[in-house]
């Protein structure tokens, strides 16, 4: 982080920051960033309904989304390859090979759709609360 913030707090405020840090299992700096994000998002206040994602969890989510995106892109590329070969050299495309490739792509796209559906359900369950990714 390029910027540093120095804040004077009372003993009670420091203890409250320590408690929040312990409850959220994150650093005091992360708690302060969480508060800043909550205030920046329409004035929402951090409270019982706040969901905080730690660094490991947020990277796991990003990794999974990238995997889903990669699989989707590979599936679309396979479909484009089939279409290109069928257009340019229709005699060289065996119907059985094209059908098998389409079955694999269909299975991959079903997996992508199911994965996105699960993500959509998870977000729907959390959507009534502010969510903030805490980056170290």
Secondary structure, DSSP 8 states (H G I E B T S, - for coil): ----------HHHHHHHHHHHHHHTS-HHHHHHHHHHHHHTTT---STT-EEE-HHHHHHHHHHHHHHHHHHHHHHHHHHHHHHHHHH-GGG--HHHHHHHHHHHHHHHHHHHHHHHHHHHHHHHHTTS-EEE---
